[in-house]
Structures are given as C-alpha cells and as structure tokens.
Amino acid sequence: MARIKGGMNAKRKHNRVLKMAKGYRGARSKQYRVAKQSVMRALANAYRGRKEKKRQYRALWITRINAGARMNGISYSQLMHGLKLAGVDMNRKVLSELAIADAKGFADVCETAKKALNK
C-alpha cells in the first residue's frame, strides 16, 4: 500500500495561519513559524480585550452615574445602596443612560434612593 503524505493538510494549515497574518509587517506575514507566533499572540490579546472592554464600559457607567448623583446631592455608593433598599432594580447601563439623557427622571431616581436611606 502506498504511503500518504500529509502535504495537503500542512499546506492548508499554513495557508490558514498566513491568511490570518495578512497585513502584518515583514516575516510576520510571510514565514509560517513567525506568523503562527504572531497570530497566536494576537488571538490571545483579542480574547483578553473582549473581557477588558466590558470592564471599561462598567467603569464608564459608574463614572456617569456618580457625576449625575453628585449633581443631585448624593454620592454613588449611597445612591446604589438607597436603590437597593427601595427595591429599585435598575442596572448601571440603564442608570447611566438615564443620567445623560433624562436629568429629571434621574433626579426622581435619586429622590427615591434618598427617601429609602432616611427610613
């Protein structure tokens, strides 16, 4: 029986990596070994970046809520605690959008939190 060599599979694998490395400078886009290292690192960084993006958005929302809350005479932590006591279940994304787009509505939310804290 004739021996089957793996040339086709190796070529396909190499081409897949080199295609992903398109646009990289120098050997990173031409040589398989260097391209593979670069692509592996790029994919790892992309994964980490997707997780980091969520953290950055949460920090942005908290900053916006804090700014809006302080304009209404309450700190961020007191606002969140007051909302929890009042049973208001709004996430930070919605609260930050409310603080930006609807100042009056956000002021009402702050008043609700203040009342819950004073009870």
C-alpha positions, 0 to 999 in steps of 0.5 A: 500500500502506498504511503500518504503524505500529509502535504495537503493538510500542512499546506492548508494549515499554513495557508490558514495561519498566513491568511490570518497574518495578512497585513502584518509587517515583514516575516510576520506575514510571510514565514509560517513559524513567525506568523503562527507566533504572531497570530497566536499572540494576537488571538490571545490579546483579542480574547483578553480585550473582549473581557477588558472592554466590558470592564471599561464600559462598567467603569464608564457607567459608574463614572456617569452615574456618580457625576449625575448623583453628585449633581443631585446631592448624593454620592454613588455608593449611597445612591446604589445602596438607597436603590437597593433598599427601595427595591429599585432594580435598575442596572448601571447601563440603564442608570447611566443612560438615564443620567445623560439623557433624562436629568429629571427622571434621574433626579426622581431616581435619586429622590427615591434612593434618598427617601429609602436611606432616611427610613 
